Amino acid sequence: MRRTLKQIKRIAIAVAGFTIIIIGILLIVTPGPAVLVIPAGLGVLGTEFMWAKKLHEKIKSKFFNRSKTKK
């Protein structure tokens, strides 16, 4: 029973994360904050998937490094 609940949680997080990323991709071609939405989706996926966490950290470090060098 416990294993099943863990799998349901993992699937729900995957669906939510990929939905947010898809919305972010749609916001690339429409007016909207795609730059904020896509990393948010990766952040959600990163709670369960290591590949998403690594990608989120990589994007976050590139963004923050650029903002520090511009000052």
mmCIF file of the N, C-alpha and C atoms, coordinates in Angstrom:
data_MODEL
# 
_entry.id   MODEL 
# 
loop_
_atom_site.group_PDB 
_atom_site.id 
_atom_site.type_symbol 
_atom_site.label_atom_id 
_atom_site.label_alt_id 
_atom_site.label_comp_id 
_atom_site.label_asym_id 
_atom_site.label_entity_id 
_atom_site.label_seq_id 
_atom_site.pdbx_PDB_ins_code 
_atom_site.Cartn_x 
_atom_site.Cartn_y 
_atom_site.Cartn_z 
_atom_site.occupancy 
_atom_site.B_iso_or_equiv 
_atom_site.pdbx_formal_charge 
_atom_site.auth_seq_id 
_atom_site.auth_comp_id 
_atom_site.auth_asym_id 
_atom_site.auth_atom_id 
_atom_site.pdbx_PDB_model_num 
ATOM 1   N N  . MET A 1 1  ? 0.831  -1.200 0.000   1.00 0.00 ? 1  MET A N  1 
ATOM 2   C CA . MET A 1 1  ? 0.000  0.000  0.000   1.00 0.00 ? 1  MET A CA 1 
ATOM 3   C C  . MET A 1 1  ? 0.873  1.261  0.000   1.00 0.00 ? 1  MET A C  1 
ATOM 4   N N  . ARG A 1 2  ? 1.910  1.264  0.833   1.00 0.00 ? 2  ARG A N  1 
ATOM 5   C CA . ARG A 1 2  ? 2.796  2.419  0.938   1.00 0.00 ? 2  ARG A CA 1 
ATOM 6   C C  . ARG A 1 2  ? 3.521  2.671  -0.385  1.00 0.00 ? 2  ARG A C  1 
ATOM 7   N N  . ARG A 1 3  ? 3.920  1.591  -1.047  1.00 0.00 ? 3  ARG A N  1 
ATOM 8   C CA . ARG A 1 3  ? 4.617  1.693  -2.327  1.00 0.00 ? 3  ARG A CA 1 
ATOM 9   C C  . ARG A 1 3  ? 3.688  2.288  -3.388  1.00 0.00 ? 3  ARG A C  1 
ATOM 10  N N  . THR A 1 4  ? 2.443  1.902  -3.358  1.00 0.00 ? 4  THR A N  1 
ATOM 11  C CA . THR A 1 4  ? 1.471  2.402  -4.315  1.00 0.00 ? 4  THR A CA 1 
ATOM 12  C C  . THR A 1 4  ? 1.255  3.909  -4.134  1.00 0.00 ? 4  THR A C  1 
ATOM 13  N N  . LEU A 1 5  ? 1.151  4.371  -2.886  1.00 0.00 ? 5  LEU A N  1 
ATOM 14  C CA . LEU A 1 5  ? 0.978  5.793  -2.630  1.00 0.00 ? 5  LEU A CA 1 
ATOM 15  C C  . LEU A 1 5  ? 2.195  6.587  -3.092  1.00 0.00 ? 5  LEU A C  1 
ATOM 16  N N  . LYS A 1 6  ? 3.375  6.022  -2.902  1.00 0.00 ? 6  LYS A N  1 
ATOM 17  C CA . LYS A 1 6  ? 4.598  6.683  -3.342  1.00 0.00 ? 6  LYS A CA 1 
ATOM 18  C C  . LYS A 1 6  ? 4.622  6.790  -4.875  1.00 0.00 ? 6  LYS A C  1 
ATOM 19  N N  . GLN A 1 7  ? 4.168  5.751  -5.553  1.00 0.00 ? 7  GLN A N  1 
ATOM 20  C CA . GLN A 1 7  ? 4.119  5.781  -7.016  1.00 0.00 ? 7  GLN A CA 1 
ATOM 21  C C  . GLN A 1 7  ? 3.085  6.792  -7.506  1.00 0.00 ? 7  GLN A C  1 
ATOM 22  N N  . ILE A 1 8  ? 1.951  6.859  -6.836  1.00 0.00 ? 8  ILE A N  1 
ATOM 23  C CA . ILE A 1 8  ? 0.914  7.826  -7.210  1.00 0.00 ? 8  ILE A CA 1 
ATOM 24  C C  . ILE A 1 8  ? 1.443  9.249  -7.030  1.00 0.00 ? 8  ILE A C  1 
ATOM 25  N N  . LYS A 1 9  ? 2.155  9.510  -5.936  1.00 0.00 ? 9  LYS A N  1 
ATOM 26  C CA . LYS A 1 9  ? 2.741  10.825 -5.686  1.00 0.00 ? 9  LYS A CA 1 
ATOM 27  C C  . LYS A 1 9  ? 3.739  11.171 -6.777  1.00 0.00 ? 9  LYS A C  1 
ATOM 28  N N  . ARG A 1 10 ? 4.577  10.210 -7.137  1.00 0.00 ? 10 ARG A N  1 
ATOM 29  C CA . ARG A 1 10 ? 5.598  10.441 -8.167  1.00 0.00 ? 10 ARG A CA 1 
ATOM 30  C C  . ARG A 1 10 ? 4.953  10.738 -9.520  1.00 0.00 ? 10 ARG A C  1 
ATOM 31  N N  . ILE A 1 11 ? 3.901  10.011 -9.850  1.00 0.00 ? 11 ILE A N  1 
ATOM 32  C CA . ILE A 1 11 ? 3.190  10.241 -11.111 1.00 0.00 ? 11 ILE A CA 1 
ATOM 33  C C  . ILE A 1 11 ? 2.516  11.611 -11.095 1.00 0.00 ? 11 ILE A C  1 
ATOM 34  N N  . ALA A 1 12 ? 1.902  11.983 -9.983  1.00 0.00 ? 12 ALA A N  1 
ATOM 35  C CA . ALA A 1 12 ? 1.228  13.281 -9.880  1.00 0.00 ? 12 ALA A CA 1 
ATOM 36  C C  . ALA A 1 12 ? 2.232  14.421 -10.033 1.00 0.00 ? 12 ALA A C  1 
ATOM 37  N N  . ILE A 1 13 ? 3.397  14.292 -9.415  1.00 0.00 ? 13 ILE A N  1 
ATOM 38  C CA . ILE A 1 13 ? 4.434  15.322 -9.543  1.00 0.00 ? 13 ILE A CA 1 
ATOM 39  C C  . ILE A 1 13 ? 4.928  15.391 -10.979 1.00 0.00 ? 13 ILE A C  1 
ATOM 40  N N  . ALA A 1 14 ? 5.091  14.241 -11.627 1.00 0.00 ? 14 ALA A N  1 
ATOM 41  C CA . ALA A 1 14 ? 5.540  14.214 -13.024 1.00 0.00 ? 14 ALA A CA 1 
ATOM 42  C C  . ALA A 1 14 ? 4.516  14.902 -13.930 1.00 0.00 ? 14 ALA A C  1 
ATOM 43  N N  . VAL A 1 15 ? 3.258  14.599 -13.738 1.00 0.00 ? 15 VAL A N  1 
ATOM 44  C CA . VAL A 1 15 ? 2.211  15.214 -14.562 1.00 0.00 ? 15 VAL A CA 1 
ATOM 45  C C  . VAL A 1 15 ? 2.180  16.726 -14.335 1.00 0.00 ? 15 VAL A C  1 
ATOM 46  N N  . ALA A 1 16 ? 2.233  17.144 -13.085 1.00 0.00 ? 16 ALA A N  1 
ATOM 47  C CA . ALA A 1 16 ? 2.202  18.580 -12.782 1.00 0.00 ? 16 ALA A CA 1 
ATOM 48  C C  . ALA A 1 16 ? 3.431  19.283 -13.360 1.00 0.00 ? 16 ALA A C  1 
ATOM 49  N N  . GLY A 1 17 ? 4.600  18.707 -13.169 1.00 0.00 ? 17 GLY A N  1 
ATOM 50  C CA . GLY A 1 17 ? 5.828  19.322 -13.665 1.00 0.00 ? 17 GLY A CA 1 
ATOM 51  C C  . GLY A 1 17 ? 5.860  19.439 -15.174 1.00 0.00 ? 17 GLY A C  1 
ATOM 52  N N  . PHE A 1 18 ? 5.500  18.358 -15.871 1.00 0.00 ? 18 PHE A N  1 
ATOM 53  C CA . PHE A 1 18 ? 5.502  18.401 -17.333 1.00 0.00 ? 18 PHE A CA 1 
ATOM 54  C C  . PHE A 1 18 ? 4.413  19.334 -17.860 1.00 0.00 ? 18 PHE A C  1 
ATOM 55  N N  . THR A 1 19 ? 3.299  19.438 -17.157 1.00 0.00 ? 19 THR A N  1 
ATOM 56  C CA . THR A 1 19 ? 2.250  20.375 -17.559 1.00 0.00 ? 19 THR A CA 1 
ATOM 57  C C  . THR A 1 19 ? 2.757  21.808 -17.464 1.00 0.00 ? 19 THR A C  1 
ATOM 58  N N  . ILE A 1 20 ? 3.458  22.123 -16.384 1.00 0.00 ? 20 ILE A N  1 
ATOM 59  C CA . ILE A 1 20 ? 4.011  23.463 -16.219 1.00 0.00 ? 20 ILE A CA 1 
ATOM 60  C C  . ILE A 1 20 ? 5.045  23.750 -17.307 1.00 0.00 ? 20 ILE A C  1 
ATOM 61  N N  . ILE A 1 21 ? 5.890  22.770 -17.625 1.00 0.00 ? 21 ILE A N  1 
ATOM 62  C CA . ILE A 1 21 ? 6.897  22.957 -18.672 1.00 0.00 ? 21 ILE A CA 1 
ATOM 63  C C  . ILE A 1 21 ? 6.225  23.159 -20.027 1.00 0.00 ? 21 ILE A C  1 
ATOM 64  N N  . ILE A 1 22 ? 5.189  22.400 -20.324 1.00 0.00 ? 22 ILE A N  1 
ATOM 65  C CA . ILE A 1 22 ? 4.473  22.567 -21.601 1.00 0.00 ? 22 ILE A CA 1 
ATOM 66  C C  . ILE A 1 22 ? 3.846  23.952 -21.686 1.00 0.00 ? 22 ILE A C  1 
ATOM 67  N N  . ILE A 1 23 ? 3.276  24.412 -20.594 1.00 0.00 ? 23 ILE A N  1 
ATOM 68  C CA . ILE A 1 23 ? 2.724  25.773 -20.571 1.00 0.00 ? 23 ILE A CA 1 
ATOM 69  C C  . ILE A 1 23 ? 3.841  26.785 -20.819 1.00 0.00 ? 23 ILE A C  1 
ATOM 70  N N  . GLY A 1 24 ? 4.997  26.561 -20.214 1.00 0.00 ? 24 GLY A N  1 
ATOM 71  C CA . GLY A 1 24 ? 6.140  27.447 -20.430 1.00 0.00 ? 24 GLY A CA 1 
ATOM 72  C C  . GLY A 1 24 ? 6.589  27.462 -21.875 1.00 0.00 ? 24 GLY A C  1 
ATOM 73  N N  . ILE A 1 25 ? 6.588  26.304 -22.517 1.00 0.00 ? 25 ILE A N  1 
ATOM 74  C CA . ILE A 1 25 ? 6.971  26.232 -23.934 1.00 0.00 ? 25 ILE A CA 1 
ATOM 75  C C  . ILE A 1 25 ? 5.951  26.987 -24.786 1.00 0.00 ? 25 ILE A C  1 
ATOM 76  N N  . LEU A 1 26 ? 4.689  26.866 -24.445 1.00 0.00 ? 26 LEU A N  1 
ATOM 77  C CA . LEU A 1 26 ? 3.666  27.628 -25.172 1.00 0.00 ? 26 LEU A CA 1 
ATOM 78  C C  . LEU A 1 26 ? 3.839  29.133 -24.965 1.00 0.00 ? 26 LEU A C  1 
ATOM 79  N N  . LEU A 1 27 ? 4.330  29.518 -23.804 1.00 0.00 ? 27 LEU A N  1 
ATOM 80  C CA . LEU A 1 27 ? 4.534  30.936 -23.527 1.00 0.00 ? 27 LEU A CA 1 
ATOM 81  C C  . LEU A 1 27 ? 5.724  31.508 -24.292 1.00 0.00 ? 27 LEU A C  1 
ATOM 82  N N  . ILE A 1 28 ? 6.564  30.647 -24.857 1.00 0.00 ? 28 ILE A N  1 
ATOM 83  C CA . ILE A 1 28 ? 7.673  31.140 -25.680 1.00 0.00 ? 28 ILE A CA 1 
ATOM 84  C C  . ILE A 1 28 ? 7.121  31.826 -26.929 1.00 0.00 ? 28 ILE A C  1 
ATOM 85  N N  . VAL A 1 29 ? 6.086  31.243 -27.511 1.00 0.00 ? 29 VAL A N  1 
ATOM 86  C CA . VAL A 1 29 ? 5.531  31.799 -28.752 1.00 0.00 ? 29 VAL A CA 1 
ATOM 87  C C  . VAL A 1 29 ? 4.377  32.768 -28.504 1.00 0.00 ? 29 VAL A C  1 
ATOM 88  N N  . THR A 1 30 ? 3.886  32.820 -27.293 1.00 0.00 ? 30 THR A N  1 
ATOM 89  C CA . THR A 1 30 ? 2.839  33.779 -26.936 1.00 0.00 ? 30 THR A CA 1 
ATOM 90  C C  . THR A 1 30 ? 3.417  34.726 -25.885 1.00 0.00 ? 30 THR A C  1 
ATOM 91  N N  . PRO A 1 31 ? 2.800  35.870 -25.703 1.00 0.00 ? 31 PRO A N  1 
ATOM 92  C CA . PRO A 1 31 ? 3.324  36.789 -24.690 1.00 0.00 ? 31 PRO A CA 1 
ATOM 93  C C  . PRO A 1 31 ? 3.152  36.198 -23.287 1.00 0.00 ? 31 PRO A C  1 
ATOM 94  N N  . GLY A 1 32 ? 4.245  36.070 -22.606 1.00 0.00 ? 32 GLY A N  1 
ATOM 95  C CA . GLY A 1 32 ? 4.179  35.532 -21.258 1.00 0.00 ? 32 GLY A CA 1 
ATOM 96  C C  . GLY A 1 32 ? 5.560  35.263 -20.696 1.00 0.00 ? 32 GLY A C  1 
ATOM 97  N N  . PRO A 1 33 ? 5.629  34.980 -19.412 1.00 0.00 ? 33 PRO A N  1 
ATOM 98  C CA . PRO A 1 33 ? 6.922  34.806 -18.731 1.00 0.00 ? 33 PRO A CA 1 
ATOM 99  C C  . PRO A 1 33 ? 7.473  33.375 -18.826 1.00 0.00 ? 33 PRO A C  1 
ATOM 100 N N  . ALA A 1 34 ? 7.781  32.928 -20.027 1.00 0.00 ? 34 ALA A N  1 
ATOM 101 C CA . ALA A 1 34 ? 8.289  31.566 -20.220 1.00 0.00 ? 34 ALA A CA 1 
ATOM 102 C C  . ALA A 1 34 ? 9.590  31.348 -19.462 1.00 0.00 ? 34 ALA A C  1 
ATOM 103 N N  . VAL A 1 35 ? 10.391 32.413 -19.324 1.00 0.00 ? 35 VAL A N  1 
ATOM 104 C CA . VAL A 1 35 ? 11.681 32.309 -18.642 1.00 0.00 ? 35 VAL A CA 1 
ATOM 105 C C  . VAL A 1 35 ? 11.491 31.958 -17.168 1.00 0.00 ? 35 VAL A C  1 
ATOM 106 N N  . LEU A 1 36 ? 10.361 32.288 -16.617 1.00 0.00 ? 36 LEU A N  1 
ATOM 107 C CA . LEU A 1 36 ? 10.078 31.954 -15.219 1.00 0.00 ? 36 LEU A CA 1 
ATOM 108 C C  . LEU A 1 36 ? 9.321  30.635 -15.073 1.00 0.00 ? 36 LEU A C  1 
ATOM 109 N N  . VAL A 1 37 ? 8.462  30.336 -16.024 1.00 0.00 ? 37 VAL A N  1 
ATOM 110 C CA . VAL A 1 37 ? 7.583  29.174 -15.908 1.00 0.00 ? 37 VAL A CA 1 
ATOM 111 C C  . VAL A 1 37 ? 8.346  27.862 -16.135 1.00 0.00 ? 37 VAL A C  1 
ATOM 112 N N  . ILE A 1 38 ? 9.216  27.829 -17.131 1.00 0.00 ? 38 ILE A N  1 
ATOM 113 C CA . ILE A 1 38 ? 9.941  26.587 -17.430 1.00 0.00 ? 38 ILE A CA 1 
ATOM 114 C C  . ILE A 1 38 ? 10.830 26.166 -16.257 1.00 0.00 ? 38 ILE A C  1 
ATOM 115 N N  . PRO A 1 39 ? 11.638 27.066 -15.668 1.00 0.00 ? 39 PRO A N  1 
ATOM 116 C CA . PRO A 1 39 ? 12.406 26.649 -14.491 1.00 0.00 ? 39 PRO A CA 1 
ATOM 117 C C  . PRO A 1 39 ? 11.522 26.235 -13.300 1.00 0.00 ? 39 PRO A C  1 
ATOM 118 N N  . ALA A 1 40 ? 10.337 26.841 -13.197 1.00 0.00 ? 40 ALA A N  1 
ATOM 119 C CA . ALA A 1 40 ? 9.421  26.433 -12.129 1.00 0.00 ? 40 ALA A CA 1 
ATOM 120 C C  . ALA A 1 40 ? 8.971  24.988 -12.333 1.00 0.00 ? 40 ALA A C  1 
ATOM 121 N N  . GLY A 1 41 ? 8.689  24.628 -13.577 1.00 0.00 ? 41 GLY A N  1 
ATOM 122 C CA . GLY A 1 41 ? 8.325  23.243 -13.878 1.00 0.00 ? 41 GLY A CA 1 
ATOM 123 C C  . GLY A 1 41 ? 9.463  22.285 -13.575 1.00 0.00 ? 41 GLY A C  1 
ATOM 124 N N  . LEU A 1 42 ? 10.686 22.703 -13.898 1.00 0.00 ? 42 LEU A N  1 
ATOM 125 C CA . LEU A 1 42 ? 11.846 21.866 -13.571 1.00 0.00 ? 42 LEU A CA 1 
ATOM 126 C C  . LEU A 1 42 ? 12.030 21.750 -12.061 1.00 0.00 ? 42 LEU A C  1 
ATOM 127 N N  . GLY A 1 43 ? 11.700 22.825 -11.349 1.00 0.00 ? 43 GLY A N  1 
ATOM 128 C CA . GLY A 1 43 ? 11.780 22.770 -9.889  1.00 0.00 ? 43 GLY A CA 1 
ATOM 129 C C  . GLY A 1 43 ? 10.799 21.766 -9.303  1.00 0.00 ? 43 GLY A C  1 
ATOM 130 N N  . VAL A 1 44 ? 9.612  21.732 -9.871  1.00 0.00 ? 44 VAL A N  1 
ATOM 131 C CA . VAL A 1 44 ? 8.608  20.752 -9.418  1.00 0.00 ? 44 VAL A CA 1 
ATOM 132 C C  . VAL A 1 44 ? 9.097  19.329 -9.727  1.00 0.00 ? 44 VAL A C  1 
ATOM 133 N N  . LEU A 1 45 ? 9.572  19.120 -10.946 1.00 0.00 ? 45 LEU A N  1 
ATOM 134 C CA . LEU A 1 45 ? 10.074 17.794 -11.313 1.00 0.00 ? 45 LEU A CA 1 
ATOM 135 C C  . LEU A 1 45 ? 11.300 17.427 -10.501 1.00 0.00 ? 45 LEU A C  1 
ATOM 136 N N  . GLY A 1 46 ? 12.095 18.414 -10.124 1.00 0.00 ? 46 GLY A N  1 
ATOM 137 C CA . GLY A 1 46 ? 13.308 18.169 -9.358  1.00 0.00 ? 46 GLY A CA 1 
ATOM 138 C C  . GLY A 1 46 ? 13.067 17.613 -7.968  1.00 0.00 ? 46 GLY A C  1 
ATOM 139 N N  . THR A 1 47 ? 11.837 17.719 -7.473  1.00 0.00 ? 47 THR A N  1 
ATOM 140 C CA . THR A 1 47 ? 11.541 17.142 -6.167  1.00 0.00 ? 47 THR A CA 1 
ATOM 141 C C  . THR A 1 47 ? 11.525 15.616 -6.209  1.00 0.00 ? 47 THR A C  1 
ATOM 142 N N  . GLU A 1 48 ? 11.355 15.052 -7.404  1.00 0.00 ? 48 GLU A N  1 
ATOM 143 C CA . GLU A 1 48 ? 11.297 13.597 -7.542  1.00 0.00 ? 48 GLU A CA 1 
ATOM 144 C C  . GLU A 1 48 ? 12.336 13.013 -8.495  1.00 0.00 ? 48 GLU A C  1 
ATOM 145 N N  . PHE A 1 49 ? 12.837 13.812 -9.426  1.00 0.00 ? 49 PHE A N  1 
ATOM 146 C CA . PHE A 1 49 ? 13.733 13.288 -10.455 1.00 0.00 ? 49 PHE A CA 1 
ATOM 147 C C  . PHE A 1 49 ? 15.069 14.012 -10.416 1.00 0.00 ? 49 PHE A C  1 
ATOM 148 N N  . MET A 1 50 ? 16.155 13.258 -10.312 1.00 0.00 ? 50 MET A N  1 
ATOM 149 C CA . MET A 1 50 ? 17.484 13.840 -10.196 1.00 0.00 ? 50 MET A CA 1 
ATOM 150 C C  . MET A 1 50 ? 17.886 14.589 -11.463 1.00 0.00 ? 50 MET A C  1 
ATOM 151 N N  . TRP A 1 51 ? 17.515 14.085 -12.643 1.00 0.00 ? 51 TRP A N  1 
ATOM 152 C CA . TRP A 1 51 ? 17.901 14.756 -13.888 1.00 0.00 ? 51 TRP A CA 1 
ATOM 153 C C  . TRP A 1 51 ? 17.300 16.152 -13.959 1.00 0.00 ? 51 TRP A C  1 
ATOM 154 N N  . ALA A 1 52 ? 16.081 16.301 -13.470 1.00 0.00 ? 52 ALA A N  1 
ATOM 155 C CA . ALA A 1 52 ? 15.423 17.609 -13.493 1.00 0.00 ? 52 ALA A CA 1 
ATOM 156 C C  . ALA A 1 52 ? 16.069 18.546 -12.475 1.00 0.00 ? 52 ALA A C  1 
ATOM 157 N N  . LYS A 1 53 ? 16.455 18.001 -11.342 1.00 0.00 ? 53 LYS A N  1 
ATOM 158 C CA . LYS A 1 53 ? 17.107 18.815 -10.318 1.00 0.00 ? 53 LYS A CA 1 
ATOM 159 C C  . LYS A 1 53 ? 18.439 19.350 -10.827 1.00 0.00 ? 53 LYS A C  1 
ATOM 160 N N  . LYS A 1 54 ? 19.210 18.493 -11.504 1.00 0.00 ? 54 LYS A N  1 
ATOM 161 C CA . LYS A 1 54 ? 20.501 18.923 -12.062 1.00 0.00 ? 54 LYS A CA 1 
ATOM 162 C C  . LYS A 1 54 ? 20.309 19.986 -13.132 1.00 0.00 ? 54 LYS A C  1 
ATOM 163 N N  . LEU A 1 55 ? 19.331 19.794 -13.993 1.00 0.00 ? 55 LEU A N  1 
ATOM 164 C CA . LEU A 1 55 ? 19.056 20.763 -15.052 1.00 0.00 ? 55 LEU A CA 1 
ATOM 165 C C  . LEU A 1 55 ? 18.583 22.090 -14.467 1.00 0.00 ? 55 LEU A C  1 
ATOM 166 N N  . HIS A 1 56 ? 17.747 22.027 -13.450 1.00 0.00 ? 56 HIS A N  1 
ATOM 167 C CA . HIS A 1 56 ? 17.262 23.230 -12.776 1.00 0.00 ? 56 HIS A CA 1 
ATOM 168 C C  . HIS A 1 56 ? 18.417 23.994 -12.145 1.00 0.00 ? 56 HIS A C  1 
ATOM 169 N N  . GLU A 1 57 ? 19.321 23.285 -11.482 1.00 0.00 ? 57 GLU A N  1 
ATOM 170 C CA . GLU A 1 57 ? 20.484 23.920 -10.865 1.00 0.00 ? 57 GLU A CA 1 
ATOM 171 C C  . GLU A 1 57 ? 21.389 24.559 -11.916 1.00 0.00 ? 57 GLU A C  1 
ATOM 172 N N  . LYS A 1 58 ? 21.565 23.887 -13.037 1.00 0.00 ? 58 LYS A N  1 
ATOM 173 C CA . LYS A 1 58 ? 22.399 24.414 -14.119 1.00 0.00 ? 58 LYS A CA 1 
ATOM 174 C C  . LYS A 1 58 ? 21.809 25.714 -14.668 1.00 0.00 ? 58 LYS A C  1 
ATOM 175 N N  . ILE A 1 59 ? 20.508 25.720 -14.905 1.00 0.00 ? 59 ILE A N  1 
ATOM 176 C CA . ILE A 1 59 ? 19.841 26.922 -15.410 1.00 0.00 ? 59 ILE A CA 1 
ATOM 177 C C  . ILE A 1 59 ? 19.912 28.039 -14.374 1.00 0.00 ? 59 ILE A C  1 
ATOM 178 N N  . LYS A 1 60 ? 19.685 27.697 -13.122 1.00 0.00 ? 60 LYS A N  1 
ATOM 179 C CA . LYS A 1 60 ? 19.710 28.689 -12.056 1.00 0.00 ? 60 LYS A CA 1 
ATOM 180 C C  . LYS A 1 60 ? 21.107 29.302 -11.903 1.00 0.00 ? 60 LYS A C  1 
ATOM 181 N N  . SER A 1 61 ? 22.142 28.476 -11.981 1.00 0.00 ? 61 SER A N  1 
ATOM 182 C CA . SER A 1 61 ? 23.493 29.009 -11.830 1.00 0.00 ? 61 SER A CA 1 
ATOM 183 C C  . SER A 1 61 ? 23.877 29.907 -13.001 1.00 0.00 ? 61 SER A C  1 
ATOM 184 N N  . LYS A 1 62 ? 23.459 29.563 -14.215 1.00 0.00 ? 62 LYS A N  1 
ATOM 185 C CA . LYS A 1 62 ? 23.742 30.425 -15.362 1.00 0.00 ? 62 LYS A CA 1 
ATOM 186 C C  . LYS A 1 62 ? 23.038 31.767 -15.219 1.00 0.00 ? 62 LYS A C  1 
ATOM 187 N N  . PHE A 1 63 ? 21.802 31.745 -14.757 1.00 0.00 ? 63 PHE A N  1 
ATOM 188 C CA . PHE A 1 63 ? 21.042 32.985 -14.610 1.00 0.00 ? 63 PHE A CA 1 
ATOM 189 C C  . PHE A 1 63 ? 21.657 33.879 -13.546 1.00 0.00 ? 63 PHE A C  1 
ATOM 190 N N  . PHE A 1 64 ? 22.002 33.321 -12.394 1.00 0.00 ? 64 PHE A N  1 
ATOM 191 C CA . PHE A 1 64 ? 22.538 34.127 -11.311 1.00 0.00 ? 64 PHE A CA 1 
ATOM 192 C C  . PHE A 1 64 ? 23.960 34.590 -11.597 1.00 0.00 ? 64 PHE A C  1 
ATOM 193 N N  . ASN A 1 65 ? 24.757 33.801 -12.304 1.00 0.00 ? 65 ASN A N  1 
ATOM 194 C CA . ASN A 1 65 ? 26.104 34.227 -12.657 1.00 0.00 ? 65 ASN A CA 1 
ATOM 195 C C  . ASN A 1 65 ? 26.062 35.414 -13.615 1.00 0.00 ? 65 ASN A C  1 
ATOM 196 N N  . ARG A 1 66 ? 25.133 35.424 -14.538 1.00 0.00 ? 66 ARG A N  1 
ATOM 197 C CA . ARG A 1 66 ? 24.997 36.535 -15.479 1.00 0.00 ? 66 ARG A CA 1 
ATOM 198 C C  . ARG A 1 66 ? 24.575 37.799 -14.760 1.00 0.00 ? 66 ARG A C  1 
ATOM 199 N N  . SER A 1 67 ? 23.666 37.664 -13.811 1.00 0.00 ? 67 SER A N  1 
ATOM 200 C CA . SER A 1 67 ? 23.176 38.854 -13.127 1.00 0.00 ? 67 SER A CA 1 
ATOM 201 C C  . SER A 1 67 ? 24.280 39.469 -12.241 1.00 0.00 ? 67 SER A C  1 
ATOM 202 N N  . LYS A 1 68 ? 25.179 38.652 -11.707 1.00 0.00 ? 68 LYS A N  1 
ATOM 203 C CA . LYS A 1 68 ? 26.265 39.178 -10.875 1.00 0.00 ? 68 LYS A CA 1 
ATOM 204 C C  . LYS A 1 68 ? 27.331 39.866 -11.718 1.00 0.00 ? 68 LYS A C  1 
ATOM 205 N N  . THR A 1 69 ? 27.589 39.352 -12.911 1.00 0.00 ? 69 THR A N  1 
ATOM 206 C CA . THR A 1 69 ? 28.629 39.945 -13.736 1.00 0.00 ? 69 THR A CA 1 
ATOM 207 C C  . THR A 1 69 ? 28.173 41.243 -14.391 1.00 0.00 ? 69 THR A C  1 
ATOM 208 N N  . LYS A 1 70 ? 26.890 41.468 -14.516 1.00 0.00 ? 70 LYS A N  1 
ATOM 209 C CA . LYS A 1 70 ? 26.390 42.706 -15.124 1.00 0.00 ? 70 LYS A CA 1 
ATOM 210 C C  . LYS A 1 70 ? 26.486 43.889 -14.194 1.00 0.00 ? 70 LYS A C  1 
ATOM 211 N N  . LYS A 1 71 ? 26.558 43.668 -12.906 1.00 0.00 ? 71 LYS A N  1 
ATOM 212 C CA . LYS A 1 71 ? 26.582 44.773 -11.932 1.00 0.00 ? 71 LYS A CA 1 
ATOM 213 C C  . LYS A 1 71 ? 27.903 45.428 -11.879 1.00 0.00 ? 71 LYS A C  1 
# 
